[in-house]
């Protein structure tokens, strides 16, 4: 591949000190790096709106006259508005279909790249995406002619026989207001825009790039499960093989900032006989004397993983990881076997760019948070790397459908599996929510099938991804099965601007009153008797400044309320809390930092209750859970 082309670069990993103003430089929206050449296809594309949805029938992929252009990445809403000459994003109703097209020149292959092939990757796009190369429909590596989902990346290998010196790439994107698809807080047929429901933001929302990859390689996804007691690390790897035969997986673990020539602190080879196809393989490596990862000490290590063929050629990927253990035991959440209070904040990235999201992350750390709850949304995967570096715990959630049906549950499961496969590298990710406030599971209290699905997915996550805590349905209506809670945490959403009412709600909560605290009963299904056998979290509270919550508009009064409410939380057997929320977004005007600049509108450290010596948590350890 011609590395002299102005749009080519080498996607190598660099390191910087955690206190530096900017995090690790990584030009592509992915968390695991590949040492290869790439061509970023962002920029101006041809664009057309297919209002009548006739493009497939009329074979637009074979040739079409495009009268507009659009900048990729960007949203369908922005591109439609620009095509119509509007100044603000254009809403759409029921269904939208758009087409994008651009050309690219076939890169020049070097001799060492002859065992490689071209691959195109979409950082995120959807909800329904079809891609053609020179008029031929492509299938993803997973074999999909149509890719569903809009929050995670997907890739196409480009067959050599379809490539020309000049190539045409055509993309059709379709979305609907269908309430059975994962939408998060975007409007649908069920929840209309307004209040807490936001305008749609879909389509070509993340970068797309062409890159050279080996025919036989490790894919850019690495799962990490560490056992801190014996410093064993389990690496879940995904291999893509075109040429079956004998291979070796070679792992090297180095200090994060060590030069490439440095001796690894751990290494091992794993010989394998591999068939063609996509293979998942777990290997285990001991990392002796490793320092554990935590918010106070975000120690990271560099993993160099190679797939070596019989001729000694090595295809390599690189990732950073940390050793940590998260556990819910009795009243407390334990991180690395130490009780840890979660000072959290709710974060809704909305339409934030990568640069804006970075500013938000630094600001939330400055607020004193050790936890960020990323609320039912997909984010640029580089943000997970940043959280690893900063020492921010993350609570992530599946963007919810808006109706409860067999199909919505199938779509929900598919979205969960896509997300978790790409996020399981990161020590910062510690909690997953399956649902939030019954959205997409409105019949959870009455429908056995809905509860059975959630219980099954909870068990699935427990077994396959033991490195995470899992919440079944955040806020209320947790599921009890034979008296056992099918959630690692018992969470409640409590909103009141009145301090006396706040004390009353917290007292009722810690005394195990399952009804009359949150908006709905905390537990459904079989009878459940709370005896402090599971950590309690107030996973949404506050909202001071949002008029509908009755909170004051004044920033000083808001800060005073937060201090008083936080002190009441810390005087009770509660394992953590999540203030609502980080930024203003559309109609919700209750943020603590500026959306564009990240500047705080309240004092720094306001949400940090871990270092306030006057605040204690009652318990057998006789000290604050820090």
N, C-alpha and C positions, 0 to 999 in steps of 0.2 A: 504494500500500500504506500502511496506516495506521501511521505511525511512532510514534504516541503509545501504542500497545499496549505493555504492560509487558514483553512478551517480544520486542518488535522492537528491533533495534539497527542501527547503520550499520557494516558491516564494513569500516571504513577502516583504513589502515595507519598505525601510529605508530612512532616510532623511539626507541630508548634507547641509552645508552652501553653498550659491551660489558661494562664492569665493574659495571654495575648489577645489583642482586640478582635482578631479574626480566627475562626476555627480552621481545622485541616482543609486545605484546598482540594476540592473534588468537583470537577466541572460537570459531572453527569449525575442525575438524580437516582443514584443507587448507593447502597451501603457497602457492598462487597466489591472490591476493585479488581480489575483485570489488566494485566500489563500488556496492553495492545494499542494499536492505532484505531482511531475512530473519526468519523465525519458527522458532526452535529448537523442535523437537517432542519433545525429551527430557522425561522425567518419567513419570508413571503412565499405563500402557496396560492395556487389558483383555488377559487372557492365558488360554490354554487349551492343555493337552497333548493331542495327537491320537495316543494310543497305537496305535490300530488303523488310522491313516492313512486315515480316511474323510471328512476335511473337504472335499476337492475333490469327491468323488462326491456328498456331501450338500449341496454349495453353501453352505458356511459363509460365503463371501464375500458372499452375498446376505442373510445374517442368521443369527446364532448367539447363544445365551445363554452369556456368559462368567461363570464363577463365581470366577475369581481375577484379580488384578492383578499387574503387574510393572513395575519401574523400568527404563526404557530410557535410556541404554545399560546393559547388563549381560549376563551370559552365560546361555545356556540352562541350564547346570548350577546356577547360583545361583537362577534362576527356578523350576526344578523343585523344588529343595530348599525354597524358600519356600512353594511350593504344597503340599508335603507336610509342612510344619511342621518341617523339619530345620534344624539349626544350621550345617551345613557343606555345601559344594557337593555335589550329588548326581551320581554317575556314572551313565552309561547304557551300554547294550550293543547293539551291532549297528546300531541306527537310532533316531533321535529326530526327531519332527515336532511343532512347536509353532506356535501362531497368536497374533498380536498385533493389536489393533484400537484405534483412537482416532478422535475427531472433531476437526475444526478448522473455524473460521469463515472464509468467504471474505473475504480482506482487501479493503478499499476501495481502488479504483484511482484514482490521480491522473491528470490529463489527460496529463502527460508520460510516463505509463506505458502508454498505450494501444497503443504499438508493441511492448509487452513481453508476456511470458507467464509463468505460474507453472511452477516446476520444483521437484521434490523430490529431494534427494540423500541417500544413505546413505553415511556415512563408511566403514563396512565392515560387512558382514553376510553370514552364510552358514553352510554352504557353498552351499546351494541356496535361492534366494530368489524368491518370487513376490509381486507387489504388485497390489492391486485398489483402484480409486477408485470409491466408490459402487457396488460390485458388478461393475465392468468391469475385466478384466485389463489391466494396462498393459504396454507394451514399453519397454525402456530406449532411450536415444538411439541405441545401436548396433543396436537391433532385436531384442533378446532378450526373449522372453516369460518365460524363466527365466534369472536371472543366477546363474552359477556362480563360485565363488571367495569367500574370506572375508578378504582382506587389503587390498583397495583399494576406493576409492569408485566408485559408479555412480549415474546420474541418470535420472529420468523427466520428460519434459515433460507437463504436465497439460492435456489437450485442453479448450478452453473449453466445448464442448458437454456435457462430463461434469460440470462444476462446478456446485454449488448454493450457496445461502447457508450451509448447514451441510453439511459433507462428512464422509464416513466413509472412513478409510484402513485397509485390511486387509493384513496381511503374514503369509505362511506361510514358515517356515524349516525346512529339513530337512537332516540330516547323518547320515552313517553312519561306521562304522569301516573303510570301504573303503580298502584299502592302495594303491589306484591314484590316489587324490586327494592333492593336496599337503597334507601334515599337519604338516611340521616335526617337532618332538619330542613332539607329542601322540600318545597311544597309538592303536593300530590293531589289525586282526586279526593283523598280523605282529609288531609290537612292543608288548608289554603294559606297562601302567603299572608303574613301579618302576625304581630305578637312574637312568639318564639319560632315561627316558621318562616324560612328564608326563601329568597329567590333561587331558582335553579342556577347551578354553575356547573356545566357539563361540557363534554366534547373533548377537544384537543388540549387538555389542561396541563400536560407536562411534556417535557422535551422528547424528541424522537431522534435516534442516532443510528448510523450505519457503522459497523465495526467488523474487524477481522477476528474470527475465533477459530480455534483448532477443531478439526472434525471430531476428535476424541478429547474430552476436556471435563473439568469440573465446572458446573454451572455456578452462577454468581449468587449462591444462597448457601449459608452455613448455619446450622443449628448448634447451639452450645448449651450443654447441661453440665454444671460443675458440682462436684461433691467436695465441700470445703473441708470436711474432716480429714480426708486423705489426699486432697489436692488432685483428684482424678477429674479429668475433663472429657466429656463425651461429645464428640463432634458428629453431627448429622450432615452428611454430604450428599449432593445430587450429581450424578455423573451422566454425561451424554456421550454415547458410544456409537460410531458408525462402522468401525472395523473391529469385530470381535477378536479377542485374543488375550494374551498375558499382559497385565499392567501392574503397576505399583503405585499406591497412594503414599506420598511422602509428606509428612508434616514436620514443620519446624516452628517452634515457638520462641520468639525473641523478645527482649525488652522493647517497649514501644518505640523509643527513640534511638535504638541501636542501629548502626549502619548495616547495610546489606551484607557486608563481609564479616560481621560479628558472629561469634560462636553462639548457637542457640542454647537456651537454657533447658530445652527439651526437644527431642526429635525421635521419629520412628518411621519405619517403612512397613507397609501392609500390602503384600503381594495378593493379587486377585486374578481370576480368570473371568473375563467379562463378556457377556453376550451383547449384541447390538440392542440399542434402545436407550431408554432413560432408567437409570438404576439409582436407588436410594441405599446408602451404606452408612452404618455407624461404626466409628472407630474410637478407641479410648486411649488417652495419653496422660501420663502422670507429669504434672508440672511442679516439681519440688520447690519448696520455699517460696511459693508464689504469694504475693501480697493480695489480700482480698479487696474487692471493689465495694465502695460505699459512697454515699453523698459527701461524707467528710474526707474521704481518701479515694477518689475515682481512679484506682490503679488499673491500667489497661496493658495488654500484651498484644504483640503482633503475631498473627498466624500467617505463615506462608504454606499454602497447600498446593501440592503438585500432583498431576497425574502423569506418570512416566510410562512410555510405551516400551516395547521389547527392544527398540533400537536406541533407547536412552533419551528420547526427546521428551521434554517436560512441558506440559501446559499448566500454567500457574494462576492462582487467584490469591488475593490478600485480604485479610479482615482483621479488625481489632476486637478483642473480647476481654471480659473480666470474669473473675471467679467470685460468685456471690450465691447466697442461699436465702430464700424468702420462705417464711413459714407462718401460718396462722395457728396459734396454740393458746387455748384458753382466752384470756382477756386481751392478749397482746399479739401484735405482729412482730415477728422476729426477723431481723436482717443479720445474717452471719452469726446466728445464735444469740444476738443481743436485742432486747426489746427496743422498738423504734416507734416513736410517735410520728404520724404522718401529718405534716403541715402542708395541706394541698390547696390547689386552686383549679377551678374549672377553666379549660381553654378551648375555645371554638375558633379554629383558624380561619373559617369562612373563605374569603377570596384572597387571603394574605399571600403575597409572593414569598419565595424562599428567603429573600433578604429581610422582609418584614417579620417572618416567623423567627428568624435568628434573633432579631432585636427583642421580640417577645420573650424568647427563652432566657436571654440574659436578664431581662427585666424581672421575670418571675423568680429567678434565682436571687436577684437583688431584693425582692420583697421578703425573702426569708423562707421561701417554699423549699421543701425537699421532695415534693410530689407534684406532678402536673397531670391532671386528668384530661386527656385529649378526647373531647366529647363527640362521639359517633361521627367521626370524619376520617378521611384519609389525608396523610401529610406526605411531603417530600421525604423520602427515606433518609436523606442526609441529616434530618432533624434528630433521628434516633442516634446517629453517631455523635451529634452535638450534645445530646443529653448524657451519653456515655462519658464524654469529656468533662462536662460541667459538674457531673454528679447530681443529676436530677432523676428521681424515680418517675416512671411513666405508668399511667393507668390508661390503657387503650380500649377502645370499644368498637364493635362491629356496627357500621352504619345500618340503621334499622329499616326494614320495610315498614309499611304503614297499615297493613292489614294482616290478619292471622288466617292463613290458609295452608293447605298442603304445599302449594307452589311457593308461597312466600317463605315457608320454612326451608324448602330445598334451595331457594336463592340465598337465603341467610347462611345456610351451611356452606355453600360454595364460596361466598364472600369471606367467611371466617377462615376457611382453609387457605384461600389465596393470600390473605393477609398474614396469617400466623407463619406460613412457610417462609415469608420474606422478612419477618421481624424477629425470629427466634435466635438471632445472633447476639442480641444486645443485653448487657447486664442491667441497663436502665429500665427495661420493660419488666414490670413485676406483677401487674394485675391486668386481667382481661374481663370485660363485661360482655355477656352474651346479648342482653337486652337492657333497655332503660325505660323505667316508668310504664311498662306494658306496651310501648310502641311496637307494633308488629306482633304483639302477643296479648291483645286486648281481652281475650277470653281465657287468660291464664287461670282465673279463679274458678271457671266452670267447665273448661274443656280438658278432658283427660289427655287427648292427643297432643295438645300444646304443651302441657306439663311433661308428658313423656319425652317429647323431643328435647326440651331443655335439659331434663335429667340425663338423657343419653349423651348430649353434647358436653355436659359438665363432666360425666364419667370419661368421655373420650379425651377431653383436655387434660384431666387428671393423669391419665395413663400415658398419653403420647407426649405431653408437654408438662412434666412435673416441675419445671423451673418457674411456673407461673401460679399465682393465686387466681381463682376464677369466681366471678360473681354471676349468679344466674339471671337476676332481673333487678337492676339497681334502683333503690329508692323505696320500694315496698313490694308486696306480693312475692316474697321469696318462697321457694317450694320446700315443703316438708314431706319427706317420704318415710313412712313408718317412724315418724318422730325425729328423723335425722335431716338436718338442713342440707339441701343440695346447693350450697354456696359456701365458699371459704370464709366469707365475711357477711355479717348481718348489717345491712346499710339502711339508712333512713334519710329522706329529704325533708328537712324541717325549715319552714319559712315563717318568720314573724319579726316585726321590727320592735316588739315590746320585750324588754329585758325580763320582766317578771314572768311573762308567758313563756319566754325562752327557758328560764329555770324550771318551770313546771314541766315543759315538754321533755327536757333532758332528764329530769328525775323520773318521769314515767318510763322513759326509754330504758334507763339503766336498771330499773326495777322489773323489767321484763314485760311491760304492758304492750301487747302486740297490736292492740286496737286503740284508736284515739290519739295516737302520736303523729304519724304521717297522714297524708291525705286518704290513704286506704290502709287496711290491715297489713302489717309487716310480713305475715306468713300466710300462705294458702296451702291446701292439701290436707295432709294428716295433722293431728294436733301436735304442736311444738311448744315445749316448755323451756324458756330461756333461763339458764342457771350459770351464765358467764362462761359457757363452754365454747364460745366462738367470739372473735373480736367484734365490737360494735363500732361502726363508723357513721358519722353524720356526713354523708357524701355530697350533700348540697345544702347550703345555708347562706344567709346574708341577703345579697341582692340590694344592699343599701345604695340608694341612688336611682333604682328602677321604680318609677312612680307606682306601677301596678303592685309592687311589693310593699308600698307604704313607707319606703325608706327616705331619709333626707337627701336632698340634692347637694348640700354643702360638703366639700371634701373633708374639712376638719371634723365635722360631726360624724361623717362616715368612718373616719379613722378611729374616733373615740368609741363608736359603737362596736367596731371590729375588735378593739382591745378588750372591751367589757365582755363581749360574747365569747371571745377566745378564752378568757380566764375562766368562765363558767364551764366551758368544755374540758379544760385541763384539770378541774377540780373533781371530775367524775371518771368512772371506769370506762373511758372511751378511748379507742386505739388510734383515732385520727379524724380529720375533718377536711372538707373541700369547700373553700369559699367560692361563691358564685358572683362574679367571674373575672377573668383577666382583662378583657377589652370590651368596649362597646361594640355591638354588631347589629346592624339594621335597627329594629325597634327596641332592642334590649340595651338600655343605657345605664349599665351598672358596672362598668369596667373600672379597673384601678390603674391602667396604663394606656397611653395613647396608641391607637392602632397603627398609625403610620410610623411614628418615631420610636415607640417603645418607652418613652419618657414616663416615669411614675407620676401619678397625680396624688399619691399618699406617701407618707414617709417610708424610706427604705427599711427593711427588716420588720415591717408591720405584722406579717403573717408568721414570723418565726417565734413560736412559743417554746421551743426546745431549750433555749438558753435563758429563759426568764426564771430566775431562781425562786421568785415568789410563787410560781405556779408549780404545783405538784400533782402527781397522779397517785391516788391511793393504791396500795397493793403490797404483796408480800416482800417485794424487793426493797420497799421502804425509801424509794427515791423516784425522781421524775423519770419517766420512760423516754430516754433520749437516744 
